[in-house]
Amino acid sequence: MSDVATVLKTAGQTYAEQAGIKLRDQPRPLWQLLVLANLLSARINSDVAVAAARELFAAGGDTPKGMARLSWQDRVDALGRGHYVRYDESTSSRLGECAELILGEYGGDMRKVAEEAGRDPKRLRQALQRFKGIGETGADIFCREAQEVWPWLRPYFDKRALSGAGRVHLPRDPGKLARLTKPDDLAHLAAALVRISRDTKLAHKADT
């Protein structure tokens, strides 16, 4: 069995951290996480999705109001600078619609989405899928990362993370995995396992 400390050291950066998001239980970073989950949902390299998120935030899309203020072309241009070119036009439209939804129904605050879902992981996943571009994969991405600041989501290991656990001979059971590290490290462990599931060399490094 692989050592969890080695797994965390090898690949334990969350995708939010990579995108420069200082995740807190606050409206702005939670919105940024929703944007990142939307971008990561597409069939595109995760590094490209992260780069695109950074460009959108730098352009002013780091809050729902900021994203809504950006023109469709502004968003397309920001995505292009991040090399997110395959899905740039459709993604620009989706992000605009996401901003309008959260502003119109939740006052720009993702915490209200969680409250409406009764802080129930299953109901939250369903609520997240109301946002254009967020399907089951995007909901999993959001919840995996959000468990860092929303303890009621813990432990959150989706199929992709559990697949990574199998590659490095760790338990493929969320409860057993959670017992191998501190609660505050669960988001990092989930991110590490997702990275490992996608990268054979990383998996080998983490399993030695």
ZITA-V642591 format. One record per residue. N is the residue number from 0. PSI is psi as a letter, one per 20 degrees, with the letter a starting at -180 (NA if undefined). NEAR is the number of other C-alpha atoms within 8 Angstrom. D_LAST is the distance of its C-alpha to the last C-alpha in Angstrom with 1 decimal. Layout:
n = {N	N}
psi = {PSI	PSI}
near = {NEAR	NEAR}
d_last = {D_LAST	D_LAST}
This chain:
n = {0	1	2	3	4	5	6	7	8	9	10	11	12	13	14	15	16	17	18	19	20	21	22	23	24	25	26	27	28	29	30	31	32	33	34	35	36	37	38	39	40	41	42	43	44	45	46	47	48	49	50	51	52	53	54	55	56	57	58	59	60	61	62	63	64	65	66	67	68	69	70	71	72	73	74	75	76	77	78	79	80	81	82	83	84	85	86	87	88	89	90	91	92	93	94	95	96	97	98	99	100	101	102	103	104	105	106	107	108	109	110	111	112	113	114	115	116	117	118	119	120	121	122	123	124	125	126	127	128	129	130	131	132	133	134	135	136	137	138	139	140	141	142	143	144	145	146	147	148	149	150	151	152	153	154	155	156	157	158	159	160	161	162	163	164	165	166	167	168	169	170	171	172	173	174	175	176	177	178	179	180	181	182	183	184	185	186	187	188	189	190	191	192	193	194	195	196	197	198	199	200	201	202	203	204	205	206	207}
psi = {p	q	p	h	h	g	g	g	h	g	k	j	p	r	h	g	g	h	j	j	p	n	p	r	m	q	g	g	h	h	g	h	h	g	g	g	h	g	h	i	h	r	m	q	p	h	h	g	g	g	g	g	g	g	g	g	g	h	i	j	k	i	q	g	g	g	g	h	h	p	r	g	h	g	g	g	g	g	h	h	h	j	k	m	h	h	k	g	g	h	h	g	g	g	h	g	h	g	g	h	g	h	g	h	h	j	k	j	o	h	h	h	g	g	g	h	j	k	k	p	g	g	h	g	g	g	h	h	j	h	p	p	i	o	b	g	g	h	g	g	g	g	h	g	h	i	i	h	i	n	h	i	i	q	p	o	o	a	h	g	g	h	g	h	g	h	h	k	k	r	q	k	p	g	g	h	g	h	i	i	r	q	h	i	j	h	h	h	g	g	g	g	h	g	g	h	h	i	o	g	h	g	g	g	h	i	j	NA}
near = {6	11	7	9	6	10	15	12	7	10	13	12	10	11	9	12	10	9	11	7	10	7	11	7	9	8	10	10	13	15	14	12	14	9	10	13	13	11	12	14	12	7	5	7	7	7	6	11	14	14	11	16	14	11	12	13	11	8	9	10	13	14	12	14	10	10	13	11	6	11	7	9	8	9	11	12	8	12	16	11	9	13	9	12	7	4	8	11	7	7	11	13	9	10	12	11	10	10	13	10	10	13	12	8	7	11	7	14	14	11	10	8	12	11	8	7	11	8	11	10	10	6	10	13	12	9	10	11	13	7	10	9	11	14	9	8	8	14	14	10	11	11	12	13	15	12	15	11	8	9	7	8	12	9	10	12	10	8	6	10	14	15	12	15	13	10	10	12	9	10	10	10	7	11	7	9	11	11	7	7	9	8	8	6	9	15	14	12	12	14	16	16	16	13	11	13	14	7	8	8	6	11	13	9	8	12	12	5}
d_last = {9.8	7.4	8.8	11.4	11.9	8.5	9.7	13.1	12.4	10.7	13.4	15.8	19.0	21.6	23.7	26.7	25.3	24.6	28.2	29.6	30.7	31.1	30.9	33.6	35.9	38.5	40.1	39.0	35.2	35.3	37.4	34.9	32.1	34.4	34.9	31.2	30.7	33.6	32.2	28.7	30.4	31.5	29.8	28.8	25.8	24.7	25.0	28.5	29.3	28.2	30.3	33.2	33.0	33.2	36.2	38.0	37.6	38.9	41.8	42.8	41.1	39.2	41.7	43.5	46.8	45.3	43.8	47.1	49.0	47.1	48.9	47.3	47.2	45.7	42.7	42.5	42.6	39.8	37.6	38.6	37.5	34.1	34.2	34.4	37.2	36.8	37.7	39.4	42.9	42.1	39.5	42.1	44.5	42.0	41.1	44.8	45.4	42.6	44.2	47.6	46.4	44.7	47.7	50.2	48.9	46.7	48.1	45.0	42.9	39.8	40.2	43.3	41.5	39.3	42.5	44.3	41.4	41.9	38.4	37.3	34.1	35.6	38.8	37.0	35.1	38.5	40.1	37.5	38.4	41.9	40.6	40.9	37.6	35.7	35.1	32.7	29.7	31.1	31.9	28.4	27.1	29.8	29.1	25.4	26.1	29.4	27.9	27.1	30.9	32.2	30.9	32.9	30.5	27.6	25.4	25.3	22.6	24.1	23.3	21.1	18.9	18.8	17.9	14.8	14.1	14.4	11.9	9.0	11.0	12.9	16.7	18.8	21.6	22.5	23.9	21.0	18.6	21.1	21.2	17.6	18.6	21.8	24.3	24.5	20.8	21.2	22.2	19.2	16.8	18.9	18.8	15.0	14.9	17.7	16.1	13.0	15.6	17.3	14.6	12.6	11.0	10.2	8.8	6.4	5.6	5.7	3.8	0.0}
